[in-house]
Amino acid sequence: MRSRKMIMLSAVLAVFAFSAVASSVAGAVVPQWHFGGTLLAEEKEETVVGAAFSSSLKSGGASTTCEHFLYNMSVFNLFGEGYGAVNELPLYSCSTTAPKCTVASIQAEGLPWFSFVETYAAGKKYLVITEIDVKIVYTGTGCTLGTVTVTGSAGGLISGSNATFSKASFEATGTSMTAGGNAVEWVGEFPMEAFKGNREEAVEVF
């Protein structure tokens, strides 16, 4: 556990300067993780889990959709700011609209992915996930896609206990993802639910 926390602390320090710049631009108090209206103490760590019933990656006019999109994320507050790490991201029942192609496999790589919560324009709160790395293998007679790697960062608008990723949320947070030099749009709504000590308490960011 100690080594894991050291790794997470190193990740926090590596992006701390970037987060501070973003906060200064936003001109607002940096949000932190709360559960049931109570601030998560800095020496505490909680696990947040959830599942989107459908989540899509769109690039070049074709979409790849996973009907079961799960995640497991550790969250904590440090130096008065909210951070996290996406530890697991299993993807199931995925398909694509790309001509003559099927999804042979799709895998999140390089986990954990570092994340943080931030206030951007109009005082709205966002969950920003960095270091995204998703490998998708397409197959099928006549399919020209082969293996595609999606990388970048993504910002999702937080509303209540949900984070919604969309073109608008990417623009608001200045995040982007690409695959083979092409822009990738991510659309999905993810509920957030505490899994450990704060189970059944509302997940909040403010």
C-alpha positions in Angstrom: 0.0 0.0 0.0 2.8 2.4 0.9 4.5 1.9 -2.5 1.3 2.5 -4.3 0.7 5.7 -2.5 4.3 6.8 -3.3 3.5 6.2 -7.0 0.3 8.2 -6.8 2.0 11.0 -5.0 4.7 11.1 -7.7 2.0 11.3 -10.3 0.4 14.2 -8.4 3.6 16.1 -8.2 4.3 15.6 -11.8 1.2 17.4 -12.9 0.8 19.7 -10.0 2.2 22.7 -11.9 -0.2 22.1 -14.8 -3.2 21.9 -12.4 -2.2 25.1 -10.7 -2.0 26.9 -14.0 -5.5 25.6 -15.0 -6.8 26.8 -11.6 -5.4 30.3 -12.1 -6.9 30.6 -15.5 -10.3 29.4 -14.2 -10.1 31.9 -11.4 -12.1 29.7 -9.1 -11.5 27.5 -6.0 -10.2 24.1 -7.0 -12.9 21.4 -6.3 -12.3 18.4 -4.0 -14.0 15.1 -3.5 -16.9 14.9 -1.1 -19.1 12.0 0.0 -22.5 12.6 1.4 -21.7 16.3 1.7 -18.5 15.6 3.8 -15.0 16.4 2.5 -12.8 13.4 2.0 -9.9 13.8 4.4 -6.5 14.1 2.8 -5.2 11.0 4.6 -8.1 9.0 3.2 -8.6 7.3 -0.2 -11.9 6.1 -1.6 -12.7 3.8 -4.6 -15.3 5.1 -7.1 -16.8 2.7 -9.6 -19.4 2.9 -12.3 -20.6 1.7 -15.6 -21.9 3.4 -18.8 -24.6 1.4 -20.6 -23.1 2.7 -23.8 -20.0 4.7 -24.7 -18.7 5.5 -28.1 -15.4 6.6 -29.7 -15.9 8.4 -33.1 -13.2 9.1 -35.6 -13.2 9.6 -39.4 -17.0 9.2 -39.6 -17.1 5.7 -38.0 -18.0 4.9 -34.4 -16.8 2.2 -32.1 -19.4 1.5 -29.3 -19.1 -0.6 -26.2 -22.4 -1.5 -24.6 -20.7 -2.3 -21.2 -18.1 0.2 -20.2 -16.9 -0.2 -16.7 -14.3 1.6 -14.5 -12.6 1.5 -11.1 -11.0 4.7 -9.9 -9.2 5.6 -6.7 -9.9 9.2 -5.6 -8.2 11.4 -2.9 -7.7 15.0 -1.9 -4.2 16.4 -1.7 -2.9 20.0 -1.1 -6.6 21.1 -1.2 -7.2 19.6 -4.6 -9.1 16.6 -5.9 -7.2 13.8 -7.7 -7.7 10.3 -8.9 -6.3 7.3 -10.7 -8.2 5.1 -13.1 -7.1 1.6 -12.1 -9.4 -0.7 -14.2 -11.3 -0.2 -17.4 -12.7 -3.4 -18.8 -14.7 -3.1 -22.0 -17.3 -5.5 -23.3 -19.8 -6.0 -26.2 -18.0 -3.6 -28.6 -19.0 -3.1 -32.2 -18.1 -0.6 -35.0 -19.8 1.1 -37.9 -16.6 1.0 -39.9 -17.3 -0.8 -43.2 -16.5 -4.5 -43.2 -15.0 -4.4 -39.8 -15.7 -6.0 -36.4 -14.0 -5.3 -33.1 -11.7 -8.3 -32.3 -10.4 -6.8 -29.0 -10.3 -3.5 -27.1 -8.0 -3.0 -24.2 -7.1 -0.1 -21.9 -3.3 0.0 -21.5 -0.8 1.8 -19.3 -3.1 1.9 -16.3 -3.4 3.6 -13.9 -4.4 6.8 -15.7 -4.0 9.9 -13.7 -7.0 12.2 -13.2 -8.1 15.4 -11.4 -11.2 17.5 -10.9 -11.2 21.1 -11.9 -13.4 24.2 -12.3 -13.5 25.6 -15.8 -15.8 28.2 -17.6 -19.0 29.3 -16.0 -18.0 27.6 -12.7 -18.7 24.1 -14.0 -16.8 21.2 -12.5 -15.1 18.6 -14.7 -13.3 15.3 -14.3 -10.1 15.3 -16.4 -8.5 11.9 -17.3 -4.9 12.0 -18.7 -2.6 9.4 -20.1 -5.4 7.6 -21.9 -4.2 4.7 -24.0 -6.7 2.3 -25.6 -5.7 -0.4 -28.1 -8.4 -1.5 -30.5 -7.9 -4.4 -32.9 -10.3 -4.5 -35.9 -10.8 -7.6 -38.1 -12.9 -8.7 -41.1 -12.5 -9.4 -44.8 -11.8 -6.1 -46.5 -11.4 -4.2 -43.2 -8.6 -1.6 -43.6 -8.3 -0.4 -40.0 -6.2 -3.2 -38.4 -4.8 -2.1 -35.0 -5.6 1.4 -33.8 -4.3 3.1 -30.7 -6.3 6.0 -29.1 -4.3 8.3 -26.9 -4.7 11.7 -25.2 -6.8 13.2 -22.4 -10.5 13.6 -21.8 -12.6 16.0 -19.8 -16.1 15.1 -18.6 -18.7 17.5 -17.1 -19.7 16.6 -13.5 -23.3 16.9 -12.6 -24.4 15.4 -9.3 -22.8 11.9 -9.2 -22.3 11.7 -13.0 -19.5 12.6 -15.4 -20.6 13.2 -19.0 -18.0 13.2 -21.8 -18.9 15.0 -25.0 -17.5 17.3 -27.7 -18.6 20.2 -25.5 -16.8 18.9 -22.4 -13.6 18.3 -24.4 -13.7 21.9 -25.7 -14.4 23.3 -22.2 -11.4 21.5 -20.7 -9.0 21.8 -23.7 -8.6 18.1 -23.8 -8.3 15.9 -26.9 -7.7 12.3 -28.1 -6.3 11.1 -31.4 -5.8 7.9 -33.3 -3.4 7.7 -36.2 -3.3 11.5 -36.4 -7.1 11.8 -36.5 -9.2 13.4 -33.8 -11.3 11.1 -31.7 -14.6 12.1 -30.1 -15.7 10.3 -26.9 -19.3 10.3 -25.9 -20.6 8.7 -22.7 -22.2 9.3 -19.4 -20.6 7.7 -16.3 -22.3 7.4 -12.9 -20.0 7.5 -9.9 -20.6 5.4 -6.9 -18.4 5.0 -3.8 -17.4 1.4 -3.3 -15.6 1.3 0.1 -16.0 3.3 3.4 -18.4 5.8 1.8 -20.7 3.3 0.1 -24.2 4.5 -0.5 -23.2 8.1 0.1 -23.5 10.6 -2.8 -20.3 11.3 -4.7 -19.9 15.0 -5.0 -17.3 17.4 -6.3 -17.2 21.0 -5.0 
